[in-house]
C-alpha cells in the first residue's frame, strides 16, 4: 500500500496555479497567540534604583507595559507567519518543477492530513505541515543520484537500499530540505527521513507523517484504509503497527524485498500498544 499507487505519478506536471488550496495549518490561532507573544519578548534589565528613589507604579503604567508586550509579540508572530508563507511558496515552486502533478497533489494531501493529525494529538501543527509538504522532495531523483547523495552524506546503506535505491528518497529528501530550503529543525528532518520505513523510537511527529503518507485520502477507500484512518485518530503507535503490517503483507504478496527497519518499526510500535486485535472487516464510515 505504501508507495504502490501508480495513479500518484503520472508524467504530467502542473503549474502552481493548479494547486488546490488547503487550510493554512502553520498559522497560530488567536487562542495561543497572546501566550507566545508574552513569552517571546525579552527586555534588557536596567540598573536597580534605591527603594526610596523608585516612584510607586500607577495602574495605567502596568496596562501600558502589557500592551507594549502584546503588540511586540503580535508583530513577531506576524513575521513568523509571513516567513512560513514565503517558505511554503518556495517549496511549492520547487516541487512544481521536480515532481509530476499527481505526486504534487499527494504531497498536499499529506501536508493537510499531517496537520490534522498533529492537532488531534497535540503535536506542533506547523512542524507537521512543513514535514508533510517536504516529505517527497527527492521522490523522483534518479537512483544514481540518490546513491551518490546518501554516500556523500556518510549514510550507512543496507543491502536492500543498494538493490532498491528509491527507498533512499526519504533520507535524501531530508538532505534537500536542509540544504535547499535551510530547514534546520531536527524534528522535521527526522519526520522526512522516517516517512517511508519508520524508525524504532521515532517521535510522535514522525509517526504522524509516516501515517499521513500511507493513509491520505488519495490512497483509496478500502475498508482496511478507512479503519486505519480511524485508528490513526485514536492511537498513533497502534496505527503505525497496523500500517506496517499492511505494508508487509503487500510486499510479501508480491515477493518483494523487505527492509529490516520496517520490521523493527513494526515490532517497536507493537510493543507500545495494548495488542488488541484489529478487525479490518468491520464496516467504517469516512471521517468528514
C-alpha positions in Angstrom: 0.0 0.0 0.0 2.9 2.4 0.6 4.5 3.9 -2.5 2.4 1.5 -4.6 -0.2 3.7 -6.2 0.6 4.3 -9.9 -2.1 7.0 -10.0 0.2 9.2 -7.9 2.9 9.5 -10.5 1.6 10.5 -13.9 4.2 12.1 -16.1 2.3 15.4 -16.5 3.4 18.3 -14.2 1.2 21.2 -13.4 1.9 24.9 -12.5 1.3 26.4 -9.1 -1.9 27.9 -10.2 -3.4 24.4 -10.4 -2.6 23.6 -6.8 -5.6 23.1 -4.6 -5.6 25.5 -1.7 -5.6 24.0 1.7 -6.1 25.3 5.2 -3.0 27.2 6.5 -2.1 24.8 9.3 1.1 26.7 10.1 -0.7 29.8 11.4 -1.1 30.2 15.1 -4.6 30.7 16.4 -5.7 33.7 18.3 -6.1 31.4 21.4 -2.4 30.9 21.8 -1.1 34.0 20.0 -1.1 36.1 23.2 0.8 33.4 25.2 3.5 33.2 22.6 3.6 36.9 22.3 4.2 37.4 26.0 6.8 34.6 26.2 8.8 35.7 23.2 9.6 39.2 24.3 12.8 39.9 26.2 13.5 43.3 27.6 17.0 44.4 28.7 17.4 44.7 32.5 18.1 48.2 33.9 20.3 49.1 36.9 18.5 48.7 40.2 17.3 52.0 41.8 17.2 52.6 45.6 13.8 51.9 47.0 13.4 55.5 48.2 14.0 56.7 44.7 11.5 54.5 43.0 8.1 56.1 42.4 5.0 54.0 43.1 3.7 52.5 39.9 0.5 53.9 38.5 -2.1 51.3 37.4 -2.1 52.7 33.9 1.6 52.0 33.7 1.1 48.3 34.1 -1.6 48.3 31.4 0.7 50.2 29.1 3.5 47.8 29.6 1.3 44.8 29.0 0.0 46.5 25.8 3.6 47.0 24.6 4.4 43.4 25.3 1.4 42.2 23.4 2.0 44.5 20.5 5.6 43.4 20.2 4.6 39.7 20.4 1.9 40.0 17.8 4.4 41.7 15.4 6.8 38.8 16.0 4.0 36.3 15.2 3.1 38.2 12.1 6.7 38.0 10.9 6.9 34.3 11.7 3.7 33.5 9.8 4.9 35.6 6.9 8.2 33.7 6.8 6.4 30.4 6.9 4.2 31.5 4.0 7.2 32.6 1.9 9.0 29.3 2.6 5.9 27.3 1.6 5.7 29.2 -1.7 9.4 28.5 -2.4 8.8 24.8 -1.7 5.7 24.6 -3.9 7.6 26.4 -6.8 10.4 23.9 -6.5 8.0 20.9 -6.3 6.2 22.1 -9.4 9.5 21.8 -11.4 10.6 18.5 -9.9 7.5 16.2 -9.4 4.5 15.4 -11.6 1.2 16.9 -10.7 -0.3 13.6 -9.4 2.6 13.4 -6.8 2.2 17.1 -6.0 -1.4 16.6 -5.1 -0.4 13.6 -2.9 2.1 15.8 -1.2 -0.6 18.5 -0.5 -2.9 15.8 0.9 -0.1 14.6 3.2 0.5 18.1 4.3 -3.2 18.5 5.2 -3.5 15.2 6.9 -0.3 15.7 8.9 -1.6 19.0 10.2 -5.0 17.5 11.1 -3.3 14.5 13.0 -1.0 16.9 14.7 -3.9 19.0 16.0 -5.6 15.8 17.1 -2.6 14.5 19.0 -1.4 17.9 20.5 1.7 17.9 18.3 3.1 21.1 16.7 0.9 21.7 13.7 3.4 24.0 11.9 6.1 21.3 12.1 3.8 18.6 10.9 2.6 20.7 7.9 6.2 21.5 6.9 7.3 17.9 7.2 4.3 16.7 5.2 5.0 19.3 2.5 8.7 18.3 2.2 8.5 14.6 2.7 8.8 13.7 -1.0 11.3 16.2 -2.2 13.6 13.5 -3.6 10.9 11.1 -4.8 11.9 11.5 -8.4 15.6 11.7 -8.2 17.3 9.1 -10.3 18.7 6.0 -8.5 22.3 7.0 -9.1 21.7 10.5 -7.7 20.1 9.0 -4.6 23.0 6.7 -4.0 25.6 9.4 -4.6 23.9 11.9 -2.2 23.4 9.2 0.5 27.0 8.1 0.3 28.3 11.7 0.3 26.3 12.3 3.5 28.1 9.3 5.1 24.9 7.3 5.5 25.3 3.5 6.1 23.3 1.8 3.4 21.5 -1.5 3.8 21.8 -4.1 1.0 18.1 -3.7 0.4 18.6 0.0 -0.2 21.5 -0.7 -2.6 19.2 -3.0 -4.5 16.3 -0.6 -4.3 17.7 3.0 -4.3 14.2 4.5 -4.4 14.0 3.7 -0.7 16.7 6.4 -0.1 14.4 9.2 -1.3 13.3 9.7 2.3 16.8 10.2 3.7 17.9 12.2 0.7 14.7 14.3 1.0 15.9 15.4 4.4 19.2 16.5 2.9 17.4 18.5 0.3 15.1 20.1 2.9 18.2 21.1 4.9 20.5 22.3 2.1 18.0 23.7 -0.5 15.5 25.3 1.9 17.5 25.9 5.1 15.3 23.8 7.3 17.3 23.1 10.4 14.6 21.7 12.7 15.8 18.2 13.6 12.3 17.0 14.4 11.1 18.0 10.9 14.1 16.5 9.2 13.6 13.2 11.2 10.0 13.1 10.1 11.0 13.4 6.5 13.8 10.9 6.9 11.5 8.3 8.5 8.3 8.7 6.5 8.8 5.5 4.4 10.3 2.9 6.6 9.7 4.4 10.0 12.3 4.0 12.8 12.1 2.4 16.3 11.7 5.2 18.9 10.6 7.8 16.4 8.7 10.8 17.7 5.0 11.5 17.5 5.7 13.9 14.7 7.5 11.2 12.7 4.6 8.8 13.3 2.2 11.4 12.0 4.0 11.9 8.7 4.6 8.2 8.3 0.8 7.6 8.7 -0.3 10.5 6.6 1.9 9.3 3.7 0.2 5.9 3.8 -3.4 6.9 4.7 -4.1 10.2 2.9 -7.4 10.1 1.0 -5.8 9.6 -2.4 -4.6 6.2 -1.4 -8.1 4.7 -1.7 -11.2 4.0 0.3 -10.9 0.3 1.1 -12.2 -0.9 4.5 -8.7 -1.5 5.6 -7.6 2.1 4.8 -10.7 3.5 6.4 -10.2 1.6 9.6 -6.5 2.6 9.7 -7.5 6.3 9.3 -9.9 6.0 12.2 -7.2 4.2 14.2 -4.7 7.0 13.5 -7.1 9.5 15.1 -7.0 7.5 18.3 -3.6 5.8 18.8 -0.5 6.7 16.8 1.5 3.7 17.8 -1.3 1.2 17.2 -1.8 2.8 13.8 1.9 2.6 12.9 1.9 -1.1 13.9 -1.1 -2.0 11.8 0.1 0.2 8.8 3.4 -1.7 8.9 1.5 -5.0 8.9 -0.5 -3.9 5.8 2.7 -2.8 4.0 4.5 -6.1 4.9 1.5 -8.1 3.6 1.6 -6.1 0.4 5.4 -6.7 -0.1 5.2 -10.4 0.8 2.3 -11.0 -1.6 4.5 -9.6 -4.4 7.7 -11.4 -3.4 9.5 -8.1 -2.9 12.4 -7.4 -0.6 11.6 -6.0 2.9 13.9 -3.5 4.6 14.7 -4.7 8.1 13.9 -1.2 9.5 10.3 -1.7 8.5 10.2 -4.9 10.6 11.9 -3.1 13.5 9.5 -0.2 13.3 6.6 -2.6 13.4 7.9 -4.5 16.4 8.6 -1.3 18.3 5.1 0.1 17.6 3.5 -3.2 18.5 5.3 -3.3 21.9 3.8 0.1 22.7 0.2 -0.9 22.1 -2.2 -2.9 24.2 -2.2 -5.6 21.4 -6.0 -5.5 21.0 -7.0 -7.2 17.7 -7.6 -5.0 14.7 -10.8 -6.0 13.0 -10.4 -4.6 9.5 -13.6 -6.3 8.3 -15.8 -4.1 10.4 -17.6 -1.5 8.2 -16.4 2.0 9.0 -17.6 5.4 7.8 -15.4 8.0 6.2 -14.4 10.8 8.5 -15.7 14.1 7.2 
